[in-house]
Amino acid sequence: MCRRHATTDMITSVPSAASLLSLTMHPRNLLPCTLHVPHSPKQDEEDRCVRVVRRQCSGIFQFDLCDPIMDEVFTENYAGRPVRKVSCRAKQRFLSVAHETTNVSSYHDGLLGTLLFYIGSVKSTLIDIFLPQGYPYSVSVDYLQYQIWDTLQAFASSMTGALATEAVLKGAGVGDQTASALAASLTWLAKDGLGMVGRIAFGFFKGSELDSDCKKWRLVADILNDLAFFIDLLSPAFPGSFFVCACTSSVLRCVVGVAGGATRTAIIQHQARRNNLADVASKDGSQETMVNVTALIASFILLPLVSGKQTIIWLLFLVFTLIHLYANYRAVRSLNMDNLNLKRATLLIRCWLKSGKVLSVTECNRNEPLFHSLGTRFLGCSLSHLLSYQNRVPSAKLRTTDAYTLLIDTRRNIGWIALADNGSKHSSLNALFDLESLAMNEDAPKKQFDTFLDDLNAHKWKTDGNNLGFDEWTYSKK
C-alpha cells in the first residue's frame, strides 16, 4: 500500500498509538510545518491528513510538532581552530552538522572553492604532522619564531656539512691509488675514539652550565660546529696533517653534540607549556628530519656542480656559515625565557634596586648578555674558601644570616655565597639579592626581598624553580 493511501486510511479509522508513531516518525512528516510543496488537490488532502495526525500525536509525545523549532548553533574547535558548526534542535534534541568551517568551498563556488578547500586540508595536515598537539596554546609564545630561525640554521649547517664531506673523504684517501685502506681505517677509529673522550670531558667540566646558560652554549656549539667543518675543508691541503685535522674536528663535533643536545633539551623544556615535553621534542625531531631531507636533495644537485672547484666551494662555505651563525643568533635572541638564571636574575635585581621596577620577560631577555658575565660570582661555594678570601682581602664586605653567608669585593666585582643547609627554596635568590644590594652599598632588609619576590610573580616570572648555577656546598652549625 502506498504511503498516501496509508495516511488516508489512518484518518478514516481510529488510529492506534503504534500506527501514529510509525506515520509521524516518517522522514517527510518530521519536516517543519512551514515546508512548501507543490500544490495539487491530492497533496492538499494529504497535508491536511498529516496535520490531523500530528495534532493527535502531540498528545502522546507531550509536545506540539507544529510549533516552530528553534536551533542552537555551536562551533566546535580543535586546538583553538574552528572545525565545524553543530546545530541542536532545542525541543526535539536532534543533532545535525550544519557545515564544517574548514570546508571553504561552502563559501566559494567553483574551482576557487575546491582549490581553497584542498589548501586548507594540506595546511591542517602539515600542522598535525610538524607542530605539537594543541599548537599554539600548548607551547610558549616564542615557539614559532624560534623554530623558523632554527630551521634556517639547520638547513645551512647541513649544506656546509655536505661541502665538507667530499674534503674529508679525499683527505682519507678516497680516489688515491697509493692510499692504504688500513691507514684510513685506523685514522677513522682514532678520531672517533678521541671524539668520545672529548664528549665525556666536556660533559664533566661544563655539564652544569648547559642548563643555567643554555643560550650562550647553544651559540658556542654552533660556532664550534662551523669550526669543525672549516678544519675538514682545510685538511686536503695538508695531507701530512690529515690525522691531526680529523681528530681535532671529531673532538669539536662531539662537543657540539653534547652542548647542542643538552641546550636543545633546555629550550624544549621552556617551550612545553602543558607538560608535553615529549610531544614538543618529537615534533622538533620531525622538523629537523624534514630539513635534512630537503638539504640532502639540494646537496645531490649542488655537489656535482661544484666538485673540484675550490674557489666556489670556499665561497659557498662562507655564505652558508654566515647564514648559519646569523640564524642561530636570531633564534637564541627570539627566546623569552621566564625562569631565572644568574644573568637574568642579576639584571632584574639591579634594575629593581635602582628604579623599583621589574623588567618584563621580553625586556630582560633582550638585555641579557650572551657571552660576557655581569661579574665574577662563586655561588654555593665552600665556606672555608669564602673566609679564606676574606682573610686575604679585608676590605671585602661580609654578611652572615641564618640561611647563608656572603662576601663581596666591590673593587674587583667578585662575589661569594655559601649556603646553610637549613635554607628555604628562595634562600639562593635571597642571597643573590643581598649580594647585589651590598655591592651597590645598600642595605636590603627582609621585607624588601619579599616585595621584590611579589613583583617578580606579578610580572609572570617563575621563582620556584631557577637555574642560578649554585654549586652543592652547604654548611651547618653544630
C-alpha positions as CSV (number, residue, x, y, z in Angstrom):
1,M,0.0,0.0,0.0
2,C,1.4,3.4,-0.9
3,R,2.2,6.0,1.8
4,R,-0.5,8.4,0.5
5,H,-3.3,5.8,0.9
6,A,-2.0,4.6,4.2
7,T,-2.3,8.2,5.6
8,T,-5.9,8.5,4.4
9,D,-6.9,5.1,5.9
10,M,-5.5,6.1,9.3
11,I,-7.6,9.3,9.3
12,T,-10.9,7.5,8.4
13,S,-10.4,5.0,11.2
14,V,-9.4,5.3,14.8
15,P,-5.6,5.2,14.7
16,S,-3.6,3.2,17.2
17,A,-0.6,4.6,19.0
18,A,1.8,2.4,17.1
19,S,0.4,3.4,13.7
20,L,0.5,7.1,14.7
21,L,4.1,6.7,15.8
22,S,5.1,5.0,12.6
23,L,3.5,7.7,10.5
24,T,4.8,10.6,12.5
25,M,8.4,9.4,12.5
26,H,8.4,9.2,8.7
27,P,11.3,11.5,7.5
28,R,8.9,13.6,5.4
29,N,6.4,14.1,8.2
30,L,9.2,15.2,10.6
31,L,9.8,18.3,8.4
32,P,8.7,21.6,9.9
33,C,5.1,22.7,9.1
34,T,6.3,25.6,7.2
35,L,7.7,23.4,4.4
36,H,6.3,24.4,1.0
37,V,5.4,21.6,-1.5
38,P,3.8,21.8,-4.9
39,H,0.0,22.3,-4.7
40,S,-2.5,19.8,-6.0
41,P,-5.9,18.6,-4.6
42,K,-4.5,15.2,-3.6
43,Q,-1.4,16.7,-2.0
44,D,-3.6,19.3,-0.1
45,E,-5.7,16.5,1.2
46,E,-2.6,14.6,2.2
47,D,-1.2,17.6,4.0
48,R,-4.5,18.1,5.9
49,C,-4.4,14.5,7.0
50,V,-0.8,14.8,8.2
51,R,-1.7,17.8,10.2
52,V,-4.5,15.9,11.9
53,V,-2.2,13.1,12.7
54,R,0.4,15.5,14.2
55,R,-2.2,17.0,16.4
56,Q,-3.2,13.6,17.7
57,C,0.4,12.5,18.1
58,S,1.3,15.7,20.0
59,G,-1.0,14.5,22.9
60,I,1.0,11.2,23.0
61,F,4.5,12.7,22.9
62,Q,3.7,15.8,25.0
63,F,4.9,18.4,22.5
64,D,3.4,20.3,19.6
65,L,5.1,19.2,16.4
66,C,3.7,22.2,14.6
67,D,5.5,24.7,16.8
68,P,8.5,26.4,15.2
69,I,11.7,24.5,16.1
70,M,14.4,26.8,17.5
71,D,18.0,25.8,16.7
72,E,21.0,26.4,18.9
73,V,24.3,26.6,17.0
74,F,27.6,25.6,18.5
75,T,31.1,26.0,17.0
76,E,33.5,23.1,17.6
77,N,37.1,24.0,17.9
78,Y,40.2,21.8,17.7
79,A,43.4,23.3,19.2
80,G,41.8,26.7,19.0
81,R,40.9,26.3,15.3
82,P,37.2,26.3,14.3
83,V,36.4,22.9,12.7
84,R,32.6,22.7,12.3
85,K,29.3,24.2,13.4
86,V,26.7,22.0,15.1
87,S,23.0,22.8,15.3
88,C,20.9,21.4,18.2
89,R,17.1,21.5,17.9
90,A,16.1,22.5,21.4
91,K,12.7,20.7,21.7
92,Q,13.4,17.5,19.8
93,R,17.1,17.2,20.8
94,F,18.0,16.2,17.3
95,L,21.7,17.0,16.4
96,S,22.8,17.8,12.9
97,V,26.1,19.0,11.5
98,A,25.4,22.3,9.7
99,H,28.7,22.6,8.0
100,E,32.4,22.3,8.6
101,T,34.2,25.6,8.6
102,T,37.3,24.0,7.1
103,N,35.3,23.3,4.0
104,V,35.9,26.6,2.5
105,S,34.2,25.6,-0.7
106,S,30.9,26.2,1.1
107,Y,31.8,29.9,1.0
108,H,33.2,29.9,-2.5
109,D,31.8,28.4,-5.6
110,G,33.5,26.5,-8.5
111,L,37.2,26.0,-8.9
112,L,38.3,28.6,-6.4
113,G,36.3,26.9,-3.6
114,T,37.8,23.5,-4.4
115,L,41.3,24.9,-4.5
116,L,40.9,26.7,-1.2
117,F,39.4,23.5,0.3
118,Y,42.5,21.4,-0.6
119,I,44.9,24.2,0.5
120,G,43.1,24.2,3.9
121,S,43.3,20.5,4.1
122,V,47.0,20.4,3.3
123,K,47.7,23.1,5.9
124,S,45.8,21.3,8.6
125,T,47.7,18.1,7.8
126,L,51.1,19.8,8.0
127,I,50.2,21.4,11.3
128,D,49.3,18.0,12.7
129,I,52.5,16.4,11.4
130,F,55.1,19.0,12.3
131,L,53.6,21.0,15.2
132,P,52.8,19.8,18.8
133,Q,49.2,18.9,19.6
134,G,47.3,21.9,20.8
135,Y,49.6,24.4,19.0
136,P,49.8,27.4,19.6
137,Y,48.3,27.1,23.1
138,S,50.4,24.2,24.2
139,V,53.7,25.9,23.6
140,S,55.4,29.2,24.5
141,V,54.7,32.4,22.6
142,D,58.2,32.5,21.1
143,Y,57.9,28.9,19.7
144,L,57.1,29.7,16.1
145,Q,59.8,32.5,15.7
146,Y,62.4,30.3,17.2
147,Q,61.6,27.3,15.1
148,I,61.7,29.4,11.9
149,W,65.2,30.6,12.6
150,D,66.2,27.1,13.9
151,T,65.0,25.6,10.6
152,L,67.1,28.0,8.6
153,Q,70.2,27.4,10.6
154,A,69.8,23.6,10.4
155,F,69.5,23.8,6.6
156,A,72.6,26.0,6.3
157,S,74.5,23.6,8.6
158,S,73.5,20.6,6.6
159,M,74.7,22.2,3.4
160,T,78.0,23.1,5.0
161,G,78.4,19.5,6.1
162,A,77.8,18.3,2.6
163,L,80.6,20.5,1.3
164,A,83.0,19.2,4.0
165,T,82.2,15.6,3.3
166,E,83.9,15.4,0.0
167,A,87.0,17.1,1.5
168,V,87.1,14.5,4.4
169,L,86.8,11.6,2.0
170,K,89.5,13.0,-0.2
171,G,91.8,13.5,2.8
172,A,91.1,9.9,3.9
173,G,92.5,8.7,0.6
174,V,89.4,8.1,-1.5
175,G,90.4,8.2,-5.1
176,D,94.2,7.9,-4.3
177,Q,95.8,4.7,-5.7
178,T,98.6,4.9,-3.2
179,A,96.4,5.3,-0.1
180,S,96.2,2.4,2.3
181,A,92.8,1.2,3.4
182,L,94.2,0.1,6.7
183,A,95.7,3.5,7.4
184,A,92.4,5.2,6.6
185,S,90.5,2.8,8.9
186,L,92.9,3.4,11.8
187,T,92.7,7.1,11.3
188,W,88.9,6.9,11.4
189,L,88.9,4.8,14.5
190,A,91.3,7.1,16.3
191,K,89.3,10.2,15.5
192,D,86.1,8.5,16.8
193,G,87.8,7.4,20.0
194,L,89.2,10.9,20.7
195,G,85.7,12.3,20.0
196,M,84.3,10.0,22.6
197,V,86.9,11.1,25.2
198,G,86.1,14.8,24.3
199,R,82.4,14.2,24.8
200,I,83.0,12.8,28.3
201,A,85.4,15.5,29.3
202,F,83.2,18.3,28.1
203,G,80.2,16.9,30.0
204,F,82.3,16.7,33.1
205,F,83.6,20.2,33.0
206,K,80.7,22.2,31.6
207,G,77.6,20.0,32.0
208,S,76.2,22.0,34.9
209,E,76.4,25.3,32.9
210,L,74.3,24.0,30.0
211,D,71.0,24.4,31.9
212,S,71.7,27.8,33.5
213,D,73.3,29.4,30.5
214,C,71.8,27.5,27.6
215,K,71.7,30.5,25.2
216,K,75.4,31.0,25.4
217,W,76.3,27.3,24.9
218,R,73.8,27.0,22.1
219,L,75.7,29.6,20.2
220,V,79.1,28.2,21.2
221,A,78.1,24.8,19.9
222,D,77.2,26.2,16.5
223,I,80.5,28.2,16.3
224,L,82.4,25.0,17.1
225,N,80.4,23.1,14.5
226,D,81.4,25.6,11.8
227,L,85.0,25.5,13.0
228,A,85.0,21.7,12.7
229,F,83.7,22.0,9.1
230,F,86.4,24.6,8.4
231,I,89.1,22.1,9.5
232,D,87.5,19.4,7.4
233,L,87.6,21.6,4.3
234,L,91.2,22.6,5.1
235,S,92.5,19.0,5.6
236,P,93.1,18.0,2.0
237,A,95.5,20.9,1.6
238,F,97.7,19.4,4.3
239,P,97.9,15.6,3.5
240,G,100.6,15.0,6.1
241,S,98.5,16.5,8.9
242,F,95.2,14.8,8.0
243,F,95.3,12.7,11.1
244,V,95.6,15.8,13.4
245,C,92.8,17.6,11.4
246,A,90.5,14.7,11.5
247,C,90.9,14.1,15.3
248,T,90.5,17.8,16.1
249,S,87.3,18.2,14.0
250,S,86.0,15.0,15.6
251,V,86.6,16.3,19.2
252,L,84.9,19.6,18.3
253,R,81.9,17.8,16.7
254,C,81.4,15.7,19.8
255,V,81.5,18.7,22.0
256,V,78.9,20.2,19.6
257,G,76.8,17.1,20.1
258,V,76.8,17.3,23.8
259,A,76.3,21.1,24.0
260,G,73.7,21.2,21.2
261,G,71.7,18.3,22.5
262,A,71.7,19.5,26.1
263,T,70.8,23.1,25.4
264,R,68.1,21.9,23.0
265,T,66.5,19.9,25.8
266,A,66.5,23.0,28.0
267,I,64.9,25.1,25.2
268,I,62.2,22.4,24.6
269,Q,61.5,22.4,28.4
270,H,60.9,26.1,28.2
271,Q,58.6,25.7,25.1
272,A,56.5,22.9,26.5
273,R,53.6,24.5,28.4
274,R,51.3,21.6,29.1
275,N,53.7,19.0,30.4
276,N,54.1,17.9,26.8
277,L,57.9,17.8,26.7
278,A,58.0,14.5,24.7
279,D,55.5,15.8,22.1
280,V,57.4,19.0,21.5
281,A,60.7,17.1,21.3
282,S,59.3,14.6,18.8
283,K,57.8,17.3,16.6
284,D,61.1,19.1,16.7
285,G,62.8,15.9,15.5
286,S,60.3,15.7,12.7
287,Q,61.0,19.3,11.6
288,E,64.8,18.6,11.7
289,T,64.4,15.4,9.7
290,M,62.4,17.2,7.1
291,V,65.0,20.0,6.9
292,N,67.8,17.4,6.5
293,V,65.9,15.6,3.7
294,T,65.5,19.0,1.9
295,A,69.2,19.7,2.4
296,L,70.0,16.2,1.1
297,I,68.1,16.8,-2.1
298,A,69.8,20.2,-2.5
299,S,73.2,18.6,-1.9
300,F,72.6,16.0,-4.6
301,I,72.1,18.9,-7.0
302,L,74.8,21.1,-5.8
303,L,77.8,18.8,-5.2
304,P,78.2,17.6,-8.8
305,L,78.2,21.2,-10.0
306,V,81.0,22.4,-7.6
307,S,83.1,19.3,-7.2
308,G,86.8,20.1,-7.6
309,K,86.1,23.9,-7.8
310,Q,87.8,25.0,-4.6
311,T,87.1,28.7,-5.0
312,I,83.3,28.1,-5.4
313,I,83.3,25.6,-2.5
314,W,85.0,28.1,-0.1
315,L,82.7,30.8,-1.3
316,L,79.6,28.7,-0.6
317,F,81.1,27.6,2.7
318,L,81.4,31.3,3.7
319,V,77.9,32.1,2.7
320,F,76.3,29.1,4.4
321,T,78.4,29.7,7.5
322,L,77.3,33.3,7.8
323,I,73.7,32.3,7.3
324,H,74.1,29.6,9.9
325,L,75.6,31.9,12.6
326,Y,73.1,34.7,11.9
327,A,70.1,32.4,12.1
328,N,71.4,30.9,15.3
329,Y,71.9,34.3,16.9
330,R,68.4,35.4,15.9
331,A,66.9,32.1,17.2
332,V,68.6,32.5,20.6
333,R,67.6,36.1,20.8
334,S,64.0,35.2,20.0
335,L,63.7,33.1,23.2
336,N,61.9,34.8,26.1
337,M,62.6,32.5,29.0
338,D,60.7,33.2,32.1
339,N,62.8,31.2,34.5
340,L,65.7,32.8,36.4
341,N,69.4,32.2,35.6
342,L,72.3,34.2,37.1
343,K,72.3,36.8,34.3
344,R,68.6,37.4,34.2
345,A,68.3,37.4,38.0
346,T,71.2,39.9,38.3
347,L,69.6,42.2,35.7
348,L,66.2,42.1,37.5
349,I,67.7,42.8,40.9
350,R,69.9,45.7,39.8
351,C,67.0,47.3,37.9
352,W,64.7,46.9,40.9
353,L,67.2,48.3,43.3
354,K,67.8,51.3,41.1
355,S,64.3,52.1,39.9
356,G,61.9,50.0,41.9
357,K,60.6,48.4,38.7
358,V,60.8,44.8,37.5
359,L,61.7,44.2,33.9
360,S,59.2,42.3,31.8
361,V,60.2,38.9,30.5
362,T,60.8,40.3,27.0
363,E,62.8,43.3,28.2
364,C,65.1,41.2,30.4
365,N,65.7,38.6,27.7
366,R,66.5,41.3,25.2
367,N,69.1,42.8,27.5
368,E,70.6,39.5,28.7
369,P,74.3,39.3,27.7
370,L,75.1,36.1,25.8
371,F,78.8,35.8,26.3
372,H,80.2,38.2,28.9
373,S,79.2,37.9,32.6
374,L,77.9,40.6,34.9
375,G,80.7,40.0,37.4
376,T,82.6,37.1,38.9
377,R,80.3,35.1,41.2
378,F,81.1,31.9,43.2
379,L,77.7,30.7,44.1
380,G,77.2,27.8,46.5
381,C,80.9,27.9,47.3
382,S,82.7,26.3,50.3
383,L,82.5,28.4,53.4
384,S,86.2,27.9,54.1
385,H,87.1,29.3,50.6
386,L,84.9,32.3,51.3
387,L,86.5,33.0,54.7
388,S,90.0,32.4,53.2
389,Y,89.4,35.1,50.6
390,Q,88.0,37.4,53.3
391,N,91.3,37.0,55.2
392,R,93.3,37.8,52.2
393,V,91.2,40.8,51.2
394,P,90.0,42.5,54.5
395,S,88.3,45.3,52.5
396,A,85.7,42.8,51.2
397,K,82.2,43.2,52.8
398,L,80.9,40.2,54.7
399,R,77.3,39.5,55.7
400,T,76.0,36.5,57.6
401,T,72.4,35.3,58.1
402,D,70.9,32.0,59.3
403,A,70.4,30.8,55.8
404,Y,73.7,32.0,54.1
405,T,77.0,33.8,54.3
406,L,78.1,36.2,51.5
407,L,81.2,38.2,50.7
408,I,81.6,40.9,48.0
409,D,84.8,42.5,46.8
410,T,83.4,45.7,45.2
411,R,86.8,46.7,43.8
412,R,87.2,43.6,41.7
413,N,83.5,42.8,41.4
414,I,83.9,39.3,42.9
415,G,81.1,37.8,45.0
416,W,80.9,34.7,47.1
417,I,77.8,33.0,48.5
418,A,77.9,30.0,50.9
419,L,74.5,28.4,51.8
420,A,73.4,26.9,55.0
421,D,71.7,23.5,54.8
422,N,68.6,24.8,56.6
423,G,67.6,27.4,53.9
424,S,64.3,27.7,52.2
425,K,63.6,27.3,48.5
426,H,64.1,31.0,48.0
427,S,67.4,31.2,50.0
428,S,69.6,31.2,47.0
429,L,67.7,34.0,45.3
430,N,67.5,35.9,48.6
431,A,71.3,35.6,49.0
432,L,71.9,36.9,45.4
433,F,69.6,39.8,46.1
434,D,71.5,40.7,49.3
435,L,74.8,40.3,47.4
436,E,73.8,42.7,44.7
437,S,72.4,45.2,47.2
438,L,75.6,45.0,49.2
439,A,77.6,45.6,46.0
440,M,75.6,48.8,45.5
441,N,76.2,49.9,49.1
442,E,72.6,49.5,50.0
443,D,71.0,47.7,53.0
444,A,68.4,45.1,52.0
445,P,66.0,44.2,54.8
446,K,64.0,41.0,54.7
447,K,60.8,42.8,53.7
448,Q,62.5,44.4,50.7
449,F,63.2,41.0,49.2
450,D,59.7,39.9,49.9
451,T,58.4,42.9,47.9
452,F,60.8,42.1,45.1
453,L,59.6,38.5,45.0
454,D,56.0,39.6,44.9
455,D,56.8,41.9,42.0
456,L,58.5,39.0,40.1
457,N,55.5,36.8,40.5
458,A,53.2,39.7,39.4
459,H,55.3,40.0,36.1
460,K,54.9,36.3,35.4
461,W,58.5,35.3,36.4
462,K,59.0,31.7,37.6
463,T,60.6,32.0,41.0
464,D,60.0,28.5,42.4
465,G,62.4,26.7,40.1
466,N,65.5,28.6,39.0
467,N,68.9,27.9,37.4
468,L,71.1,30.3,39.2
469,G,74.1,27.9,38.9
470,F,74.7,27.2,42.6
471,D,77.2,24.6,43.5
472,E,76.4,21.9,46.0
473,W,78.4,23.1,49.0
474,T,76.5,23.8,52.2
475,Y,77.4,24.2,55.9
476,S,75.6,23.6,59.2
477,K,76.1,24.9,62.7
478,K,77.0,22.3,65.4
